[in-house]
Amino acid sequence: MTGNVRWLLRFARPATKRLRASVIARLVGQSLGAVQLALPAWAVGMLATGAASGAGFVMLVAVLFVLATAIKAGLRYVEQLFGHLAAFSLMGEMRVWMIDRLIPQAPAVTDGAGAARIQSTAVRDVDRVEVFFAHTIAPAISAVVIPLGAVLTAWLAAGWLPAVVLAGVMLVGVIVPVLGARSSRAAARTVAELRVNTTQYVADSVRLREEIMAAEGVPHRLATAREADENLAATLRRQGTRAGTRSALNTARLWGGTLLVLLASIPNLMFDGVSLPGALLAASLVAGTAAALDTVERLAGSLPVGLEATRRIRELAAGEPVVSEPEHPTEPDPLFAARASTPAIEVDKAGFTYPGRAEPVIDGVSIRVGRGEMIGIAGASGSGKSTLARLLQRHFDVAEGEIRVAGSALPVLGSAEVARRVVVADQEPFLLDATVAENLRLGAPDADAEELQLVLDLFMLDLDLDTPIGRRGDRLSGGQRQRLALARTLLRARRAPGALAGAVLVLDESTSHQDPITQARLVGTLRTLGATTVVIAHRLETLRDADRIHVMERGRIVESGAWHELVARDGAFRRLLQSDGEG
């Protein structure tokens, strides 16, 4: 926890001036809050002992009270204004800081952590850190300074005994939440993990809804989600019970503490009745400083949540890049375009195992794809075909063998050049809550309206460029979303070195929502464009016109050939066709 606090304080340095203004406003404002109770209590004592009298004295006290109230209200606004200006600017900087550190880890970081988990950390966890910047620094300082000032004031006004009792009462107000801080930190970590896991679970369930429904796994997924929700609710109830107990003890401290300070003043009152104003003033400081000590109680509940969020933010940002970038990336072979014999893709005895797993996912795979060719990758779920697509995109580097694009090994080219040449369309594309044109220009910011319309026509999309598509494209059908993503992919591919002739299109189940006729037309369109295309398909009919099909089992290529060749054999491809009811 201490390490996270130090890190946050260092991160907050650019906002020092705003935070200092917030601290000063809070200290003066809470001092005036204590005055609001202490001044009337002192005045009552003065009137009761005859040390003061008359309407003039009462009017003066009333004017001072109103003035203190007005100034306190203004300072409260200043405190909140500068505290939140500092917090919101720092939260923005923190998100930029996170992005800077996640980019070198991408795209593999989404495979390991999960997109929903990363989004939860980047959005919700950063929001939770706001409690430290806006509601911790100034309150923590005031929780020390205001009680010390109150004890000193009580000593001067009522003597050492009431001051010592007041210090003890305030100490109880600190000890109770501090004792509960450890359990609060543990609960905060548990709640955070449950929430993040639930978020990822829901996201995965929505993304894989078709597979879950096909496997009749909906009841199991719902039961698991219900169990996670019940665990979260039980943890929150325990948190609430502990917070309620602390709140009750704090209320008892206020009433009991006020009585104890008054009792401690009795010896002085027995010898000197004139000390009544000071005794009442000292007793009023128990409630008058309650706002400062209430901060400790609130922080006992909210600060662990913010610090746990900070731990996750730092942990995610500190991840090491899965692939290392060359210090001086090698330019692709300038003669590549002129060498027709050089394949667009070469996978040479590639082997790869995911971190933490013993069995290889890709085992000795060799593939050669000529420029302009279309190849298909087929196989049952878990056979390694999607992993092969990730390796082509350089989510990871192979542990054995080599993958070359345009005649150069991927680690030598570097991820930026690989991303320019290898362009991917996924089964579930990400679409912005924006217009058709804005979504297309994610792939080509410089594309004009004429080019955008061209790709829409190519992929049979009868959409106006200014049409809003809704959140994640929910105003479009599943097929339209995929075709829009394919159009965007094509725009990116047109900007590869050498244009489409130098691009590699990887289609990972990217036409799964299309009917067979539309799917065949899309594949035919891609064939005519001249780009090298790798099609990973569950629906095998998509691969009918591929130049070559590679069938994978357990990370290995067990069969290769054209459609008619594979259908004629009694092999792995024919078994896949029969299991899908095709052929």
N, C-alpha and C positions, 0 to 999 in steps of 0.2 A: 504493500500500500504506500509506504513512504517513497519508494522509487517512482511510483506513478504521480504522487503529489509533486515531487521535485521536477519531474518531466513536464507536468502541466504548468508549473510556475515558470519554467524556462520558456515554454511555448508562449506564455502570456506576456513576455517582455515587450513585444511591439505595442501592446495596449496599456503600458504602464501608466501613462498620464490619465487616461480615462478611468482606470481602476483606482488610481490615487484619489481622483475627484469623488468617485463613488464611496470610497472608504471614509474620507473626511465628512462627506454629507451624512453618512450613516452615524458616525461618532457624534457629531453635533446634534443630529436629529434625535438619536436615542437619549442623549443627555437631556435634551429638552423634554422628551417623553417622561423621564424620571422627575423633572421639574414640575410637570403637570400634576403629579400626585403629591410630590414633596411640598410644593408651595402652599396648597390649601391646607395640608396637614399641619405645617408649621404655623400658618395664619390662625388656625383654630386654637392651637396651643397658646399663641400670643394673646388672643382675645380671652381665652379661658383664665389665664394667669393675670390679666390686666396689664400686661406689658405693652399692649397696643389697644386702641379703641377708636371708635368713630367711623363715620361713613367714608371719610377720606382714605383710611387704611384699607377698608374693604374694597373701595373703588380701585385703589392702586394694585391690590392683589388680583382683582378681576382683570384689569388691563394687562398686567404681566402674564396672567394665565392665557388670555386671548392672544397676546403677542407670541407667546411660546408655541401655542397651538398652530398659529398661522405659519410661523417660520418652520416648525417641524413638518407641516404638510408640504411646504415648498421644497424642503431638503429631501423629503421622501421621494418626491418626483425626480429631483436631481440624482439621487442615489440610483433609482431604478433606470433612469435614462442612460447615464454613463455606464452603469453596470451592464445593461443589455446591449448598448452600442459596442462595448468591448467584447461581450460574449458572442454576439452575432458575427462580428468581423473575424474573430478568432475561429469560430466554427467554420466559416467560409475558407479561411486559410488552412484549417485542418483537413478539409475535404480535398483541397488542391494538393496539400502535402501527401495525403493518402494516394491520390491518383498518380502523382509522380513516382511513388514507390511500388504501385501495383502494375504500372505499365511494363517495367522490365520483367515482371512475373507472368504477364499475360502471354498467350491465352491459357496456358496450362493451369493458372491459379483457379480458373472457374471450373476446371475438371476436378481439382482436388477439394476446394472449399465449397463449391456450389454457388451458382449465381445468386440465388436468394439469400444465402448466408452472407455473401459479400455485400449485397445491397442492404441487408439489415445492419451490417456493421457501418457501412459508409453513410447511411441515412439515420437510422434510429439511434445507434450508439453515439454518433457525433452529436445528435440532439440531446442525449442524456448527459453529455459532458458540459452542456450549458449550465447545469446546476453548479458546477465548480466555479466557472468564470463569473456568473451573475449572482450566485447565491451562496458562495462559500468564502471567498477571499475577504470581502468586507465584513460579513457576519462573523467570521472566525476572529478577526482582529477586534471587533466590537465586543465579542464574548469574553475577551480578556481585559480590555481597557475599561469598559463600563463598570463591571463588578469591582475592579480595583479602585476606581474613582468613587464608587458608592461606599465601599468600606472606609476609605479615607474620610469621606464626608460625614459618615456616621460617627467616626472617632472624634472628629472635631466638634460635632453637634451634640453628641450624647455620651461620650466617654468611651473607654476601651472595652468594657464588657459588652454593651450592645453591638459594638463594631465586631468583636470576635464572634458573637453569636450570628450576626449577619453574614460574616465570612463563612461560617459553618453551613448556614442555610444555602448559601450560593454554591458551596462546594458540593453539597448533595445534588444540586441542580446540574452539576457537571458529571458527577460520578455515575448517576443512574443511566444516562444515555451512553456514557463511555463503556460501562459494563455490558450494555446490550450491543455495542458496536461490532464485536466479534461475530456474534450470531447473525447480525444484520449483514455483515460482509459475506458470510457463508450462504445466507439465504439469497442475497443479491446475485451471487454467482450461479446458484441453482436455478433461480428464476430466469436469469439471462440465458443460460444454456437451454432450458426448456423452451423458451420463446424462440430462440434461434432455430432449434431443432424442429419445432412445430412449423415455423415459417418455411424451412426447407422441405419438410415433409409435405406440406400443402402444395408448394410449388411443384415438387416432383409428381404428386398425384394428378395435378391438373395437366402437366406436360405429358404424362404417360397415361392419360385417361383411357385412350383407345386400347392400349395393351392391357391395362388393368381390367377393363370391362370384358375384353376378349377372354381373359384368363379367369373370369368370374371372381376377381379379387376385391371387388368393391366392399363386401361385408368385412373382410379382414382389414382393409385400409381404414374403414370407418371405426372399427373396434380399436385399432391402434391409436387413431387420432383421439378417440374418446378417452382412452387411458392416459394419453399425454396431457389432455386438457384437465382431467381429474387430478393428476399429479401437480400440475401448475396451480390449480385452484387450492389444493391442500397446502401447498407451500405458501401461497399468498394469505391464506387464512391464518397460518402460524405467524407470519409476519405481522398481520393486522392485530392478532392477539397480543403479541409482545409490544407493539406500538401503543395499543390501548392501555396496557398495564403501566407503561412508562408515563403516559399522559395522566393517568389517575394519580400516580405517585407525585407527579409534578404539581398537580392541582392541590394535593394534600400539603406539599411543601410550601405553597404560597400562603395558605391559610394558617398552617401550623407555624411556619417561619415568622409570619407577622406577629402571632401571639408570643412566640419565644423572644423576639426582640423587645416587645413591650414588657415582658416579665423580667428581662435582663436590665431594663431601665428602672425597675422599682427601687433598688437600693439608692440610686441618685434622687429619685422622687421623694423618698422618705426623709432625706436630709435637706433637699432643696427643691421645693415645688416649682421654682422658676425654670427648672430643666425640662418641664413638660413639652415645650415646643420642639426641643431637640430630640426628645424621645419619640414623639409622633413622626417627626421628619425621618428618623432612622427606621422606624417600623414601616413607613410608606415606601422605603426604598426596596423592600422585598418585592412588592408588586411593581414598583416603578422601573425596576431593572429586569422584569420578567421577559420583556421582548428580546433582550440580549441573550438571556439564557435559553429561551425557547429555541433560539437558533441551534444550540447544541443538540436539542432533541430532534429538530427537523433534519439536521445534518446526519444524525445517527441513522436515519431512515433513507435519506436521499443521496448522501455522499457515497456510501458503498456502491450504490447503483452506478453513479458516475465514474467511480474509480474502476469498477469492474468493466464498464464500457471502455474506459481508457486502456485497460489491460488488453482487451480484444483488439482494439484499434492498433496498438503498438505491435501486438503479436502478428496480426495480418500484414501490416506494413513491413515488418522485419523479415518476411519470408524471402528466401534466396531464390533468384531466378532459376528456373529448371534448366534452361539452356544458356550457355555462355556465348556472349557476342564477341566476334573478332575485333581486335583493336583497330585494325585497318581492313574493313570488308573488301574482299576481292571482287573486282568488277567481272560480270559475266563475260564469257569468251566473245570478243567482238566479231569473230568469224562464225559464230553459231548460226546466224540466219543463213549464211551462205553454205553451210555444211549440212546438206540434206540427210546425210547418214547419221548425224548425231541425234540420238533420241531426245524427245522433250523430257521424258522421265526415265530414270534408271533406278530401280531398287535392286541392290546387289547383296544377296545373302544377309538381309536385314534381320536383326534380332532385338527384341525389346521386352522388358518386364516392368510392370508398374511398381513404383516404390512400395515396399511392404508386402509384396507378393512373391511367392517362391516360383510359381510356374510362369514361363514366358507367355506373353500374349501374341507376340509375333516371333516366329521361329524359322529362321533360314529362308525368308521370302525373297524371291527374285522375280522382278517384272521389268519388261522393257516396253515403253510406249513411244511409238514414232510420232512425229509432229503431225497434227491434224487427225490422229486416230481417236477413236472412241473405244474404251475398254470398259468392261463391266466387272464388278466385284460382287460375288454372290456367296451366300453362306447362312447358316442358321445363326440365331442370336448368340453372341458370345464367341463367335468364330474368329474375331479379330479384324473384321472389315472396317468398322468405324475407327478402331485404333490406327489402322493403316492410313485412314484419311487424316487423322490428327498428326501422324508422323510426316505426311506430305506437307502439312501446313506448318510444321515445326513447332507444334505444341511441346514436343519432346524431341530429343535426339536419340537415334538408335544406339543401343549398347554394342551391337556387333554389325559388321557390314557397313554399308553406306547407301545414302539416297542422294541422287544427283538430279538437278533440274537445269536444263539448258547447258548440260555438260559440266556443271560445277556442283561440288558437294554442298549441302545445305548449311552446315556450320561455317563454311568458308564464305558463302554468300552473305550470311547474316539474316536475321529475322525480317528486317525492313525490306530487303530485296526479295526474299521469299514471298512476303505478303504482296508485293507488287506483281509477282508472276503467278502465284498460286491463289486462285480466287474461289471462294467456297459459297455454296448455297445449301443451307441446312433444312431439315424437315420442318422445324418450328422456327421460322425467321423472326428476328426482332424488328418490329415496326414502331415508328414514333407516332405519338398522337398529334399528327400534323397532316398536311396535304399530300396528295400523290407525288407532286413534284418535289416537295421537301424530302420525302422518303427516298426517292430516286437519287437525289443529289447527295445523299450520304455516300453513295458509291462514286460520284463524279461531280464535285462542287462546281466545276466549270461548264457543265453540260447546258446547252441552250434548249429552248422549248422544242425546237425541231428534232433534236436528237432524242429528247425524252419521249416525244410522241412516236418516234420511230421504234423504240424498244417496246413501248406499249403495244403497238400494232404487231410487232413480231411475236409477242406472247399473248396475242388475242385478248387484250384487256381493253374493254370499252369503258374507259374511265376518263373523266375530265381531269386535267393536271391540277386544277385548284380544288378538287374534291377532298374534303377532310375524311380520313379513314377511321378516326376514333382511336381509343386507347388500345394499343397492341393490335390495331387493325380490326376491331370488333364490328365495324360497319361493312366489312367485306366477308365473303365466304372463305372457307378454308382454302379452296382452290385458287381464288383470286389473291389471297395473301401470298401463297407460294409463287404464283406467277409474277406478282409484283417484286418479290424477292429475287426471282430469276432475272427479271429485267434489270434490277439494280446490280446484280452480279455481272451481267453482260456489260453494263456501263463501266464497271471497274475493269473488266477484262480488256475492253477496248483501249484502256490507258496503260496496259502493260507494255514493257519494252518490246517493240516490234508489233504492237497492237495485238489483235486476236491471234495472229500466227505465233506470237511468243507467249501466249497465256496458257495456263493450265486450269481448266474448270473442274472443280470437284463437286459433284452433286450427291450429297449424302441424304438419301431418301427425300429429295427435294421436290418430287412430283407425286408423292404418296396420296395427296388429296384430290388428284385429278382422276376423271373417268378414263377408261382405257383409250378411247379415241383421242381425247385431248392430250393424254400422256404421249401417245404415239406422235402426234403433231409437234409437241414440244421437243421431243427427242430428234425428230426429223429436222426441225428448225436449227437446233444446235449443231447437227451434222453438217448443215450447209454453210455454217459460218466460218469453218476452218480452224477453230480452236481445238487444242488437245483436251479431251474430256474423259474424266474418270467418273463412272456412274456406280454408286453403291445403292443397291436396290433390294428391297424385300419382295416387291412385286416383280417377279422374274420376267414377265412379259416386256417390261421396260428395256430389257437387254437384248431383245430379239435382233435388232439391227447393229449391235456392237461388233466391231472388228474382231474382238476377242473377249472371251469371258474367263475369268479366273475364279475357281471355286475354293473357298477356304474352310478348313476344319481345324479347330484347336491351334490357330495361329499359323497354319501351314497351307500352302497351295497344293491341293490334292488332285486338281484336274484343270485343264485349260483347253480352250478351243473355241471355234465359232458355234453359234446356236445350233445349227443343224448337225454339227459333229457331236456336240455334247448330248443332244437329244437321242442320237442314234446309239450312244453307248449305254451300257447298263451300269452307270457310275453315280457319283455323288450328285451331279447336277440333275440327273433324271429323278433321283430320289427326292430332291428338293421340289421339283415340279409336281411329283405325285403327292407329296405332303401338302402342297398348296392347292391341290385340285386343278392344276393347270396341265397344259400339254396339248 
